[in-house]
Amino acid sequence: MIGLEIGQVISAKIRFNNSGLTSSVNHPYLVIGIHEDLGTVEIAQIDSLAGKEYKAAMKCNKVVYCDEPVESVIDKDSYVQLDNTFQVEWYEGLCNYRRQTDKLSAKKLAELIQAYRDYHSSHHIDENKQVYMTKKEFEALQKSDTCKN
Protein backbone atom coordinates (compact mmCIF):
# COMPACT_ATOMS: atom_id res chain seq x y z
CA MET A 1 0.00 0.00 0.00
CA ILE A 2 2.47 2.53 -1.21
CA GLY A 3 1.70 6.22 -1.00
CA LEU A 4 -0.26 6.52 2.22
CA GLU A 5 1.48 6.20 5.56
CA ILE A 6 0.53 5.98 9.20
CA GLY A 7 0.78 9.47 10.69
CA GLN A 8 -0.34 11.32 7.58
CA VAL A 9 -3.56 13.31 7.54
CA ILE A 10 -6.28 13.08 4.94
CA SER A 11 -9.02 15.64 4.45
CA ALA A 12 -12.37 14.13 3.53
CA LYS A 13 -16.08 13.79 4.11
CA ILE A 14 -17.08 10.54 5.76
CA ARG A 15 -20.03 8.74 7.25
CA PHE A 16 -19.86 9.38 10.99
CA ASN A 17 -21.93 6.37 12.00
CA ASN A 18 -24.02 3.50 10.70
CA SER A 19 -27.22 5.51 11.15
CA GLY A 20 -26.30 7.45 8.02
CA LEU A 21 -25.06 10.78 9.40
CA THR A 22 -22.47 12.10 6.97
CA SER A 23 -20.24 15.14 6.91
CA SER A 24 -21.10 18.03 4.63
CA VAL A 25 -17.57 19.46 4.80
CA ASN A 26 -14.09 18.03 4.80
CA HIS A 27 -12.57 17.11 8.15
CA PRO A 28 -9.01 16.05 8.92
CA TYR A 29 -8.42 12.37 9.72
CA LEU A 30 -5.19 10.89 10.98
CA VAL A 31 -4.12 7.63 9.39
CA ILE A 32 -3.60 5.35 12.38
CA GLY A 33 -3.52 1.96 10.73
CA ILE A 34 -2.96 0.35 7.36
CA HIS A 35 -4.24 -3.21 7.28
CA GLU A 36 -2.89 -4.71 4.08
CA ASP A 37 -4.37 -8.13 4.88
CA LEU A 38 -7.85 -6.59 5.10
CA GLY A 39 -7.32 -3.98 2.38
CA THR A 40 -8.33 -1.16 4.72
CA VAL A 41 -7.00 2.09 6.11
CA GLU A 42 -8.00 3.03 9.67
CA ILE A 43 -8.46 6.73 10.34
CA ALA A 44 -9.30 8.81 13.41
CA GLN A 45 -11.09 12.16 13.35
CA ILE A 46 -9.15 15.24 14.43
CA ASP A 47 -11.02 18.25 15.82
CA SER A 48 -9.75 21.64 16.96
CA LEU A 49 -9.75 22.31 20.71
CA ALA A 50 -10.57 26.00 20.11
CA GLY A 51 -13.82 26.72 21.89
CA LYS A 52 -14.09 23.10 22.98
CA GLU A 53 -11.34 22.95 25.60
CA TYR A 54 -13.60 20.83 27.83
CA LYS A 55 -13.12 18.00 25.29
CA ALA A 56 -9.52 17.70 26.55
CA ALA A 57 -10.77 16.22 29.83
CA MET A 58 -12.89 13.52 28.20
CA LYS A 59 -11.47 9.98 28.26
CA CYS A 60 -12.72 9.40 24.73
CA ASN A 61 -10.40 12.08 23.31
CA LYS A 62 -6.63 12.41 23.09
CA VAL A 63 -5.18 15.92 22.91
CA VAL A 64 -2.48 16.64 20.33
CA TYR A 65 -0.68 19.97 20.54
CA CYS A 66 0.59 21.67 17.40
CA ASP A 67 3.91 22.66 19.01
CA GLU A 68 6.85 21.05 20.80
CA PRO A 69 7.73 20.00 18.16
CA VAL A 70 5.88 22.18 15.69
CA GLU A 71 3.59 20.00 13.61
CA SER A 72 3.02 20.51 9.91
CA VAL A 73 0.01 18.17 9.71
CA ILE A 74 -2.09 20.11 12.24
CA ASP A 75 -2.10 23.89 12.57
CA LYS A 76 -3.85 24.27 15.93
CA ASP A 77 -4.14 22.38 19.19
CA SER A 78 -6.51 19.52 18.58
CA TYR A 79 -7.91 16.29 19.90
CA VAL A 80 -8.39 12.92 18.28
CA GLN A 81 -11.60 11.00 18.87
CA LEU A 82 -10.92 7.56 20.33
CA ASP A 83 -14.47 6.27 20.72
CA ASN A 84 -15.17 5.23 17.14
CA THR A 85 -13.63 3.13 14.40
CA PHE A 86 -13.44 4.43 10.85
CA GLN A 87 -12.13 2.11 8.16
CA VAL A 88 -11.96 2.90 4.48
CA GLU A 89 -11.29 0.43 1.71
CA TRP A 90 -7.74 1.04 0.53
CA TYR A 91 -7.29 2.08 -3.08
CA GLU A 92 -4.69 4.13 -4.95
CA GLY A 93 -6.87 7.24 -5.16
CA LEU A 94 -7.07 7.55 -1.37
CA CYS A 95 -3.63 9.20 -1.52
CA ASN A 96 -5.23 12.12 -3.37
CA TYR A 97 -6.92 13.18 -0.12
CA ARG A 98 -3.69 13.60 1.83
CA ARG A 99 -3.14 17.09 3.15
CA GLN A 100 0.58 16.62 2.57
CA THR A 101 3.20 13.88 2.71
CA ASP A 102 4.39 14.98 6.17
CA LYS A 103 3.47 12.91 9.20
CA LEU A 104 2.70 13.69 12.83
CA SER A 105 5.93 13.65 14.85
CA ALA A 106 6.99 10.16 15.95
CA LYS A 107 6.53 10.55 19.71
CA LYS A 108 3.09 12.15 19.46
CA LEU A 109 2.01 9.57 16.90
CA ALA A 110 3.16 6.66 19.08
CA GLU A 111 1.36 8.12 22.12
CA LEU A 112 -1.79 8.72 20.13
CA ILE A 113 -1.89 5.23 18.61
CA GLN A 114 -1.24 3.71 22.05
CA ALA A 115 -4.10 5.76 23.55
CA TYR A 116 -6.37 4.69 20.68
CA ARG A 117 -5.52 1.00 21.07
CA ASP A 118 -5.82 1.19 24.89
CA TYR A 119 -9.22 2.87 24.63
CA HIS A 120 -10.44 0.25 22.17
CA SER A 121 -9.24 -2.62 24.32
CA SER A 122 -10.83 -1.30 27.52
CA HIS A 123 -14.07 0.29 26.22
CA HIS A 124 -16.93 -1.05 24.16
CA ILE A 125 -17.17 0.70 20.80
CA ASP A 126 -20.84 0.87 19.87
CA GLU A 127 -21.65 -0.96 16.66
CA ASN A 128 -23.14 2.26 15.28
CA LYS A 129 -19.71 3.89 15.63
CA GLN A 130 -17.83 1.10 13.83
CA VAL A 131 -17.89 2.46 10.32
CA TYR A 132 -16.57 0.81 7.17
CA MET A 133 -16.70 2.61 3.85
CA THR A 134 -16.04 1.14 0.43
CA LYS A 135 -14.15 3.05 -2.23
CA LYS A 136 -17.46 3.69 -4.00
CA GLU A 137 -19.13 5.17 -0.89
CA PHE A 138 -16.05 7.21 0.05
CA GLU A 139 -15.75 8.71 -3.43
CA ALA A 140 -19.49 9.47 -3.58
CA LEU A 141 -19.25 11.41 -0.29
CA GLN A 142 -16.38 13.50 -1.65
CA LYS A 143 -18.64 14.61 -4.49
CA SER A 144 -21.68 15.34 -2.31
CA ASP A 145 -22.60 18.82 -1.08
CA THR A 146 -25.19 18.01 1.57
CA CYS A 147 -25.20 16.55 5.03
CA LYS A 148 -27.58 13.65 5.54
CA ASN A 149 -29.07 12.90 8.92
ZADO-1210 file (C-alpha; in nm, 4 decimals, padded with zeros to 6 digits):
<atoms>
<atom x="00.0000" y="00.0000" z="00.0000" code="MET" pos="1"/>
<atom x="00.2469" y="00.2529" z="-00.1214" code="ILE" pos="2"/>
<atom x="00.1700" y="00.6224" z="-00.1002" code="GLY" pos="3"/>
<atom x="-00.0261" y="00.6516" z="00.2219" code="LEU" pos="4"/>
<atom x="00.1484" y="00.6198" z="00.5561" code="GLU" pos="5"/>
<atom x="00.0525" y="00.5984" z="00.9203" code="ILE" pos="6"/>
<atom x="00.0781" y="00.9470" z="01.0694" code="GLY" pos="7"/>
<atom x="-00.0339" y="01.1315" z="00.7578" code="GLN" pos="8"/>
<atom x="-00.3564" y="01.3308" z="00.7544" code="VAL" pos="9"/>
<atom x="-00.6277" y="01.3077" z="00.4935" code="ILE" pos="10"/>
<atom x="-00.9022" y="01.5636" z="00.4452" code="SER" pos="11"/>
<atom x="-01.2368" y="01.4128" z="00.3531" code="ALA" pos="12"/>
<atom x="-01.6075" y="01.3792" z="00.4115" code="LYS" pos="13"/>
<atom x="-01.7081" y="01.0536" z="00.5764" code="ILE" pos="14"/>
<atom x="-02.0033" y="00.8744" z="00.7248" code="ARG" pos="15"/>
<atom x="-01.9862" y="00.9376" z="01.0994" code="PHE" pos="16"/>
<atom x="-02.1934" y="00.6370" z="01.1999" code="ASN" pos="17"/>
<atom x="-02.4018" y="00.3505" z="01.0698" code="ASN" pos="18"/>
<atom x="-02.7219" y="00.5511" z="01.1149" code="SER" pos="19"/>
<atom x="-02.6295" y="00.7450" z="00.8020" code="GLY" pos="20"/>
<atom x="-02.5058" y="01.0783" z="00.9399" code="LEU" pos="21"/>
<atom x="-02.2466" y="01.2105" z="00.6966" code="THR" pos="22"/>
<atom x="-02.0241" y="01.5140" z="00.6906" code="SER" pos="23"/>
<atom x="-02.1100" y="01.8031" z="00.4635" code="SER" pos="24"/>
<atom x="-01.7574" y="01.9459" z="00.4800" code="VAL" pos="25"/>
<atom x="-01.4089" y="01.8027" z="00.4795" code="ASN" pos="26"/>
<atom x="-01.2568" y="01.7106" z="00.8150" code="HIS" pos="27"/>
<atom x="-00.9014" y="01.6048" z="00.8923" code="PRO" pos="28"/>
<atom x="-00.8419" y="01.2369" z="00.9718" code="TYR" pos="29"/>
<atom x="-00.5193" y="01.0890" z="01.0985" code="LEU" pos="30"/>
<atom x="-00.4119" y="00.7629" z="00.9390" code="VAL" pos="31"/>
<atom x="-00.3597" y="00.5346" z="01.2381" code="ILE" pos="32"/>
<atom x="-00.3516" y="00.1955" z="01.0730" code="GLY" pos="33"/>
<atom x="-00.2961" y="00.0345" z="00.7360" code="ILE" pos="34"/>
<atom x="-00.4245" y="-00.3213" z="00.7283" code="HIS" pos="35"/>
<atom x="-00.2889" y="-00.4714" z="00.4083" code="GLU" pos="36"/>
<atom x="-00.4367" y="-00.8131" z="00.4875" code="ASP" pos="37"/>
<atom x="-00.7849" y="-00.6593" z="00.5098" code="LEU" pos="38"/>
<atom x="-00.7321" y="-00.3982" z="00.2384" code="GLY" pos="39"/>
<atom x="-00.8327" y="-00.1165" z="00.4721" code="THR" pos="40"/>
<atom x="-00.7002" y="00.2085" z="00.6111" code="VAL" pos="41"/>
<atom x="-00.8001" y="00.3028" z="00.9671" code="GLU" pos="42"/>
<atom x="-00.8458" y="00.6728" z="01.0345" code="ILE" pos="43"/>
<atom x="-00.9301" y="00.8806" z="01.3411" code="ALA" pos="44"/>
<atom x="-01.1087" y="01.2157" z="01.3348" code="GLN" pos="45"/>
<atom x="-00.9152" y="01.5241" z="01.4426" code="ILE" pos="46"/>
<atom x="-01.1023" y="01.8251" z="01.5816" code="ASP" pos="47"/>
<atom x="-00.9750" y="02.1636" z="01.6960" code="SER" pos="48"/>
<atom x="-00.9746" y="02.2314" z="02.0706" code="LEU" pos="49"/>
<atom x="-01.0566" y="02.6002" z="02.0108" code="ALA" pos="50"/>
<atom x="-01.3822" y="02.6725" z="02.1890" code="GLY" pos="51"/>
<atom x="-01.4091" y="02.3097" z="02.2980" code="LYS" pos="52"/>
<atom x="-01.1341" y="02.2947" z="02.5601" code="GLU" pos="53"/>
<atom x="-01.3600" y="02.0829" z="02.7833" code="TYR" pos="54"/>
<atom x="-01.3116" y="01.7999" z="02.5291" code="LYS" pos="55"/>
<atom x="-00.9522" y="01.7698" z="02.6550" code="ALA" pos="56"/>
<atom x="-01.0774" y="01.6225" z="02.9828" code="ALA" pos="57"/>
<atom x="-01.2888" y="01.3519" z="02.8195" code="MET" pos="58"/>
<atom x="-01.1466" y="00.9983" z="02.8256" code="LYS" pos="59"/>
<atom x="-01.2716" y="00.9400" z="02.4725" code="CYS" pos="60"/>
<atom x="-01.0399" y="01.2084" z="02.3314" code="ASN" pos="61"/>
<atom x="-00.6627" y="01.2411" z="02.3094" code="LYS" pos="62"/>
<atom x="-00.5177" y="01.5919" z="02.2907" code="VAL" pos="63"/>
<atom x="-00.2485" y="01.6643" z="02.0334" code="VAL" pos="64"/>
<atom x="-00.0680" y="01.9966" z="02.0537" code="TYR" pos="65"/>
<atom x="00.0590" y="02.1669" z="01.7397" code="CYS" pos="66"/>
<atom x="00.3907" y="02.2661" z="01.9008" code="ASP" pos="67"/>
<atom x="00.6849" y="02.1047" z="02.0804" code="GLU" pos="68"/>
<atom x="00.7734" y="02.0000" z="01.8160" code="PRO" pos="69"/>
<atom x="00.5884" y="02.2179" z="01.5688" code="VAL" pos="70"/>
<atom x="00.3593" y="01.9999" z="01.3609" code="GLU" pos="71"/>
<atom x="00.3024" y="02.0511" z="00.9905" code="SER" pos="72"/>
<atom x="00.0014" y="01.8165" z="00.9710" code="VAL" pos="73"/>
<atom x="-00.2086" y="02.0115" z="01.2237" code="ILE" pos="74"/>
<atom x="-00.2095" y="02.3887" z="01.2566" code="ASP" pos="75"/>
<atom x="-00.3853" y="02.4269" z="01.5928" code="LYS" pos="76"/>
<atom x="-00.4141" y="02.2384" z="01.9192" code="ASP" pos="77"/>
<atom x="-00.6515" y="01.9522" z="01.8576" code="SER" pos="78"/>
<atom x="-00.7911" y="01.6291" z="01.9899" code="TYR" pos="79"/>
<atom x="-00.8390" y="01.2925" z="01.8284" code="VAL" pos="80"/>
<atom x="-01.1604" y="01.1003" z="01.8873" code="GLN" pos="81"/>
<atom x="-01.0921" y="00.7562" z="02.0325" code="LEU" pos="82"/>
<atom x="-01.4470" y="00.6270" z="02.0718" code="ASP" pos="83"/>
<atom x="-01.5171" y="00.5228" z="01.7143" code="ASN" pos="84"/>
<atom x="-01.3630" y="00.3131" z="01.4402" code="THR" pos="85"/>
<atom x="-01.3438" y="00.4429" z="01.0852" code="PHE" pos="86"/>
<atom x="-01.2126" y="00.2114" z="00.8159" code="GLN" pos="87"/>
<atom x="-01.1958" y="00.2899" z="00.4476" code="VAL" pos="88"/>
<atom x="-01.1294" y="00.0430" z="00.1710" code="GLU" pos="89"/>
<atom x="-00.7741" y="00.1044" z="00.0534" code="TRP" pos="90"/>
<atom x="-00.7285" y="00.2084" z="-00.3078" code="TYR" pos="91"/>
<atom x="-00.4687" y="00.4129" z="-00.4946" code="GLU" pos="92"/>
<atom x="-00.6868" y="00.7244" z="-00.5160" code="GLY" pos="93"/>
<atom x="-00.7065" y="00.7545" z="-00.1366" code="LEU" pos="94"/>
<atom x="-00.3633" y="00.9205" z="-00.1517" code="CYS" pos="95"/>
<atom x="-00.5234" y="01.2117" z="-00.3366" code="ASN" pos="96"/>
<atom x="-00.6924" y="01.3180" z="-00.0116" code="TYR" pos="97"/>
<atom x="-00.3688" y="01.3596" z="00.1828" code="ARG" pos="98"/>
<atom x="-00.3142" y="01.7095" z="00.3151" code="ARG" pos="99"/>
<atom x="00.0582" y="01.6618" z="00.2566" code="GLN" pos="100"/>
<atom x="00.3197" y="01.3882" z="00.2710" code="THR" pos="101"/>
<atom x="00.4395" y="01.4984" z="00.6167" code="ASP" pos="102"/>
<atom x="00.3471" y="01.2909" z="00.9205" code="LYS" pos="103"/>
<atom x="00.2703" y="01.3688" z="01.2830" code="LEU" pos="104"/>
<atom x="00.5929" y="01.3646" z="01.4852" code="SER" pos="105"/>
<atom x="00.6985" y="01.0158" z="01.5946" code="ALA" pos="106"/>
<atom x="00.6525" y="01.0546" z="01.9713" code="LYS" pos="107"/>
<atom x="00.3089" y="01.2149" z="01.9456" code="LYS" pos="108"/>
<atom x="00.2007" y="00.9567" z="01.6899" code="LEU" pos="109"/>
<atom x="00.3158" y="00.6664" z="01.9076" code="ALA" pos="110"/>
<atom x="00.1359" y="00.8119" z="02.2121" code="GLU" pos="111"/>
<atom x="-00.1793" y="00.8716" z="02.0132" code="LEU" pos="112"/>
<atom x="-00.1888" y="00.5227" z="01.8609" code="ILE" pos="113"/>
<atom x="-00.1243" y="00.3713" z="02.2047" code="GLN" pos="114"/>
<atom x="-00.4095" y="00.5761" z="02.3550" code="ALA" pos="115"/>
<atom x="-00.6371" y="00.4694" z="02.0679" code="TYR" pos="116"/>
<atom x="-00.5520" y="00.1001" z="02.1072" code="ARG" pos="117"/>
<atom x="-00.5817" y="00.1192" z="02.4887" code="ASP" pos="118"/>
<atom x="-00.9217" y="00.2871" z="02.4634" code="TYR" pos="119"/>
<atom x="-01.0440" y="00.0252" z="02.2167" code="HIS" pos="120"/>
<atom x="-00.9244" y="-00.2619" z="02.4322" code="SER" pos="121"/>
<atom x="-01.0828" y="-00.1298" z="02.7521" code="SER" pos="122"/>
<atom x="-01.4068" y="00.0292" z="02.6223" code="HIS" pos="123"/>
<atom x="-01.6927" y="-00.1054" z="02.4164" code="HIS" pos="124"/>
<atom x="-01.7166" y="00.0696" z="02.0799" code="ILE" pos="125"/>
<atom x="-02.0838" y="00.0869" z="01.9871" code="ASP" pos="126"/>
<atom x="-02.1650" y="-00.0957" z="01.6659" code="GLU" pos="127"/>
<atom x="-02.3144" y="00.2259" z="01.5283" code="ASN" pos="128"/>
<atom x="-01.9709" y="00.3891" z="01.5630" code="LYS" pos="129"/>
<atom x="-01.7830" y="00.1097" z="01.3833" code="GLN" pos="130"/>
<atom x="-01.7891" y="00.2462" z="01.0316" code="VAL" pos="131"/>
<atom x="-01.6565" y="00.0807" z="00.7166" code="TYR" pos="132"/>
<atom x="-01.6701" y="00.2615" z="00.3845" code="MET" pos="133"/>
<atom x="-01.6038" y="00.1136" z="00.0431" code="THR" pos="134"/>
<atom x="-01.4152" y="00.3046" z="-00.2226" code="LYS" pos="135"/>
<atom x="-01.7464" y="00.3693" z="-00.4000" code="LYS" pos="136"/>
<atom x="-01.9126" y="00.5175" z="-00.0890" code="GLU" pos="137"/>
<atom x="-01.6052" y="00.7205" z="00.0048" code="PHE" pos="138"/>
<atom x="-01.5753" y="00.8711" z="-00.3428" code="GLU" pos="139"/>
<atom x="-01.9495" y="00.9472" z="-00.3583" code="ALA" pos="140"/>
<atom x="-01.9253" y="01.1410" z="-00.0295" code="LEU" pos="141"/>
<atom x="-01.6381" y="01.3499" z="-00.1648" code="GLN" pos="142"/>
<atom x="-01.8640" y="01.4611" z="-00.4493" code="LYS" pos="143"/>
<atom x="-02.1683" y="01.5344" z="-00.2311" code="SER" pos="144"/>
<atom x="-02.2604" y="01.8818" z="-00.1083" code="ASP" pos="145"/>
<atom x="-02.5190" y="01.8013" z="00.1566" code="THR" pos="146"/>
<atom x="-02.5196" y="01.6552" z="00.5034" code="CYS" pos="147"/>
<atom x="-02.7580" y="01.3651" z="00.5536" code="LYS" pos="148"/>
<atom x="-02.9074" y="01.2897" z="00.8924" code="ASN" pos="149"/>
</atoms>
